[in-house]
Amino acid sequence: MSIRLAAIDLGSNSFRLEIGRIEGNEIICEHYGKEGVRLAAGLDSNGYLTEEVQQKALDTLARFREKIKDFKPEHVRAVGTQTIRIAQNNKAFLRRAQDVLGFPIEILPGQEEARLVFEGCAHRLPLSDKKRLVIDIGGGSTELVTGSGLHADRCESFHVGCVNLSLHYFPNGEITREGYEAAKLAAMAEFQEGRERFNSTLWDEAYGSSGSMEAICSLAKSFGMDSYTISQERLCEIRDAMIAKGHVDKLDFPDLHRSRKEVITGGLAVLHAACDALNIKSIKFSAGALRVGLLYEQLSRLNGNDLRESSAWELLRYSAVSEAQAKRVDLLAQKLLQRLFPDATEDTKKRLHWAALLHETGNLISHNRFHRLGAYLIEHFDLQGFSINDRHWVSQLVLGHRGRLYKIESQLDNETWAKSLLALRLASIIAHKREDIELPDFSLTQEGKRHWRLSFKDSSWLNKHPLTHFLLQREVDAWKAVQYQFDFEK
């Protein structure tokens, strides 16, 4: 029986669900659906998602759940993008959204979103050795990415999209030339930083992968133009036709879907600005995009090729710290977690593994407070494959793996994370001599809520390792300071 995968994109304009069936190394689409939620339009003046837009989003996710309720957790990946990234109440919203959907929802960093967009497009386009530029215009951000074959090499996300631009420069749906030019200039200002990295000398052909790009191609078809290739001249003609209409309600072009009317002007201005800024003479539509990239990323992980693993090793080697010590601490941490938490999920084990590998990377910058610097690197280094959720979980483990625990106290209410932290702290203590070590028989158990016990069957081992003994005794006080009880017995 073929495995079916599901990808859910909680975009700033639309929510999308695609279900695909694995056939060899390909994924065949079995179902695709989208609903216009306009999440970006639901941010209030303080940056909070309104209750109204949250409820609309939850209703959409409830309908998606009906399609995927029988899927295994490892066969579903749901992600949020720009608006969820910046919403002040994103954590509270995600808790509600996950309860309704029945599956975890990750937040993607902008660069990771761009990488997955490219992968999705590459799988839906003919194979080519040419260097490709892909532009994905979302509701709240636009991703620019270049690459060849199936792999991206330059990924960036810019904070301008079809919804936020439409709301700001075309108020009440009015379309004026002044508003359009102002919107285009605002978008060009965002793309200034990308001019050098994405200029036309660095790629051979350009593609647009978004709903906005698809709608612009539909408009071109309505005007009897070539709808497969959009030139600068065609963009100007479409712009003039929309300005002549004067209002989004009057955009009665036969091939423009009504759900796109409110945001098409902003989308066109973004595309026009990108073409001007990057000297794009013509651009084609690609049907891939983020959700397809998510499906192929899942397939890769199921086949044992997790990009997060190679990204963690890349940072480890870049930081030039001891690989032997990283492996040593990892081995000990996994052994400790197994004793304390034998039912830990694979995701929990993997995140602890990456934290153990990267716990000393801050030494790249300074040996003083390297745990804080390591946490910063993990949060901000381009770790391909890592969601914001992954980064934060791992970085906070690195931050908390030594020293006092007050700095990560807010994380300790998550029992799974707290158990992972205990395993990492104990592993780094036991491996402090930076040499291979054989532990005697021990037990590490949970005695109650916020109460753990470590005991060694052979007390003579600790007598031979007095500094380890001292550090473990000090660990008792560290946990007591944050209302945890850690008992250590010989």
Long-range contacts (C-beta under 8 A, 24 or more apart in sequence): 3-75, 3-302, 4-30, 4-71, 4-75, 5-75, 5-76, 5-77, 5-295, 5-298, 5-299, 6-67, 6-68, 6-71, 6-75, 6-76, 6-77, 7-76, 7-77, 7-78, 7-290, 7-291, 7-292, 7-294, 7-295, 7-298, 8-61, 8-64, 8-68, 8-76, 8-77, 8-78, 8-79, 8-101, 8-103, 8-105, 8-291, 9-79, 9-81, 9-289, 9-290, 9-291, 9-294, 10-39, 10-57, 10-61, 10-78, 10-79, 10-80, 10-81, 10-84, 10-97, 10-105, 11-37, 11-39, 11-81, 11-83, 11-138, 11-139, 11-290, 12-39, 12-40, 12-81, 12-82, 12-83, 12-138, 12-139, 12-140, 12-141, 12-161, 12-163, 12-164, 13-37, 13-38, 13-39, 13-40, 13-138, 13-139, 13-140, 13-161, 13-162, 13-163, 13-211, 13-263, 14-139, 14-211, 15-57, 15-60, 15-61, 15-64, 16-290, 16-291, 17-64, 17-67, 17-68, 17-291, 18-291, 18-292, 18-295, 19-67, 19-68, 20-295, 22-299, 25-299, 27-123, 27-292, 27-295, 27-296, 27-299, 31-67, 32-291, 33-64, 33-67, 34-211, 35-60, 35-63, 36-259, 38-139, 38-163, 38-262, 38-263, 39-83, 39-84, 39-139, 39-140, 40-82, 40-83, 40-139, 40-140, 40-161, 40-163, 40-164, 40-167, 41-139, 41-163, 41-167, 42-83, 43-83, 43-86, 43-87, 46-88, 47-86, 47-87, 47-88, 48-87, 48-88, 48-89, 49-83, 49-87, 49-89, 49-90, 49-93, 54-93, 54-96, 57-93, 57-97, 58-96, 58-97, 58-100, 61-97, 61-100, 61-101, 62-100, 62-101, 64-101, 65-100, 65-101, 65-102, 68-102, 68-103, 69-102, 71-103, 73-103, 73-104, 74-298, 74-302, 75-298, 76-103, 77-106, 77-294, 77-297, 77-298, 78-103, 78-104, 78-105, 78-106, 79-105, 79-106, 79-107, 79-108, 79-113, 79-290, 79-294, 79-387, 80-105, 80-106, 80-107, 80-108, 81-107, 81-108, 81-113, 81-138, 81-140, 81-141, 81-290, 82-110, 82-113, 82-138, 82-139, 82-140, 82-141, 82-157, 82-159, 82-161, 83-139, 83-140, 85-109, 85-110, 85-388, 86-140, 104-389, 106-387, 106-388, 106-389, 106-390, 107-387, 107-388, 107-389, 108-387, 108-388, 109-157, 109-386, 109-387, 109-388, 109-391, 110-141, 110-143, 110-156, 110-157, 111-155, 111-156, 111-157, 111-382, 111-384, 112-155, 112-384, 112-385, 112-386, 112-387, 113-141, 113-143, 113-157, 113-290, 114-143, 114-144, 114-145, 114-152, 114-155, 114-156, 114-157, 115-145, 115-152, 115-155, 115-293, 115-384, 116-290, 116-293, 116-294, 116-297, 117-143, 117-145, 117-209, 117-288, 117-289, 117-290, 117-293, 118-145, 118-146, 118-147, 118-151, 118-152, 118-155, 118-293, 119-150, 119-151, 119-152, 119-288, 119-292, 119-293, 119-296, 119-297, 120-209, 120-288, 120-289, 120-290, 120-291, 120-292, 120-293, 120-294, 120-295, 120-296, 121-207, 121-209, 121-286, 121-288, 121-289, 121-292, 121-293, 122-147, 122-149, 122-150, 122-151, 122-288, 123-150, 123-288, 123-292, 123-293, 123-296, 124-286, 124-287, 124-288, 124-292, 125-207, 125-286, 125-288, 130-204, 130-205, 131-202, 131-203, 131-204, 131-205, 132-203, 132-204, 132-205, 132-206, 132-207, 133-198, 133-202, 133-203, 133-205, 133-206, 133-207, 133-278, 133-280, 134-206, 134-207, 134-208, 134-209, 134-286, 135-206, 135-207, 135-208, 135-209, 135-210, 135-213, 135-271, 135-274, 135-283, 136-208, 136-209, 136-210, 136-289, 136-290, 137-161, 137-162, 137-208, 137-210, 137-211, 137-212, 137-213, 137-267, 137-270, 137-271, 138-162, 138-210, 139-163, 139-164, 139-263, 140-164, 142-187, 142-190, 142-270, 142-274, 144-191, 144-194, 144-197, 144-198, 144-274, 144-278, 146-198, 146-202, 146-203, 154-197, 154-198, 154-202, 155-382, 156-193, 156-194, 156-197, 156-198, 158-190, 158-191, 158-193, 158-194, 159-190, 160-186, 160-187, 160-190, 160-191, 160-270, 161-266, 161-270, 162-210, 162-212, 162-263, 162-264, 162-266, 162-267, 162-270, 163-263, 163-266, 164-266, 165-265, 165-266, 165-267, 165-269, 165-270, 166-262, 166-263, 166-264, 166-265, 166-266, 166-267, 167-266, 169-265, 169-266, 169-269, 170-248, 170-265, 170-266, 173-247, 173-248, 173-249, 173-262, 174-246, 174-247, 175-242, 175-243, 175-245, 175-246, 175-247, 175-248, 175-265, 176-243, 176-246, 177-243, 179-265, 180-239, 180-242, 180-243, 180-265, 180-269, 183-265, 183-266, 183-269, 184-269, 184-272, 184-273, 184-276, 185-273, 186-273, 187-269, 187-270, 187-272, 187-273, 187-274, 188-273, 188-276, 188-277, 190-273, 191-273, 191-274, 191-277, 191-278, 192-277, 194-277, 194-278, 195-277, 195-278, 198-278, 199-278, 199-279, 200-278, 200-279, 200-280, 200-281, 205-284, 206-280, 206-282, 206-283, 206-284, 207-283, 207-284, 207-285, 207-286, 208-271, 208-283, 208-284, 208-285, 208-286, 209-285, 209-286, 209-287, 209-288, 209-289, 210-267, 210-289, 211-260, 211-267, 212-260, 212-263, 212-264, 212-266, 212-267, 212-268, 212-270, 212-271, 213-267, 213-271, 213-283, 213-285, 214-285, 214-287, 215-256, 215-257, 215-260, 215-264, 215-267, 216-264, 216-267, 216-268, 216-271, 217-285, 218-253, 218-255, 218-256, 218-257, 219-253, 219-255, 219-256, 219-264, 221-255, 222-253, 222-254, 222-255, 222-256, 223-253, 227-285, 228-284, 228-285, 229-282, 229-283, 229-284, 230-271, 230-282, 230-283, 230-284, 230-285, 231-281, 231-282, 232-275, 232-276, 232-280, 232-281, 232-282, 235-268, 235-271, 235-272, 235-275, 238-268, 239-268, 239-272, 242-268, 297-385, 306-350, 306-385, 307-384, 307-385, 308-350, 308-354, 308-383, 308-384, 308-385, 308-386, 308-390, 309-354, 310-385, 311-383, 311-384, 311-385, 311-386, 312-354, 312-357, 312-358, 312-383, 313-357, 315-358, 315-361, 315-377, 315-378, 315-381, 315-383, 316-357, 316-358, 316-361, 318-364, 319-358, 319-360, 319-361, 319-362, 319-363, 319-364, 319-377, 320-364, 321-360, 321-361, 321-363, 321-364, 322-360, 322-434, 324-434, 325-360, 325-431, 325-434, 326-356, 326-357, 326-358, 326-359, 326-360, 327-357, 328-431, 328-434, 328-436, 328-437, 329-356, 329-359, 329-424, 329-427, 329-428, 329-431, 330-356, 330-357, 330-427, 332-426, 332-427, 332-430, 332-431, 332-437, 332-439, 333-423, 333-424, 333-426, 333-427, 334-423, 335-439, 336-422, 336-423, 336-426, 336-427, 336-444, 337-419, 337-420, 337-423, 339-442, 339-443, 339-444, 339-445, 340-419, 340-422, 340-423, 340-444, 340-445, 340-446, 340-452, 341-416, 341-419, 341-423, 341-446, 344-416, 344-419, 344-420, 348-416, 348-420, 351-390, 351-393, 351-394, 351-397, 351-420, 352-397, 352-420, 352-423, 352-424, 354-390, 354-394, 355-394, 355-397, 355-398, 355-401, 355-420, 355-424, 356-424, 356-427, 358-394, 358-398, 359-397, 359-398, 359-401, 359-424, 359-428, 361-398, 362-398, 371-398, 371-399, 371-400, 371-401, 371-402, 371-403, 372-399, 374-398, 374-399, 375-399, 393-417, 397-421, 397-424, 400-424, 400-425, 401-425, 401-428, 402-428, 404-478, 404-481, 405-478, 405-479, 405-481, 405-482, 406-481, 406-482, 409-482, 412-482, 412-484, 418-484, 419-446, 422-452, 422-479, 422-486, 425-475, 425-478, 426-454, 426-472, 426-475, 429-468, 429-471, 429-472, 429-475, 430-468, 432-467, 432-468, 432-471, 433-467, 447-485, 447-487, 450-483, 450-484, 450-485, 451-484, 451-485, 451-486, 451-487, 452-479, 452-484, 452-485, 452-486, 452-487, 453-486, 453-487, 453-488, 453-489, 454-486, 454-487, 454-488, 454-489, 455-487, 455-488, 455-489, 455-490, 456-489, 456-490, 459-490, 462-490
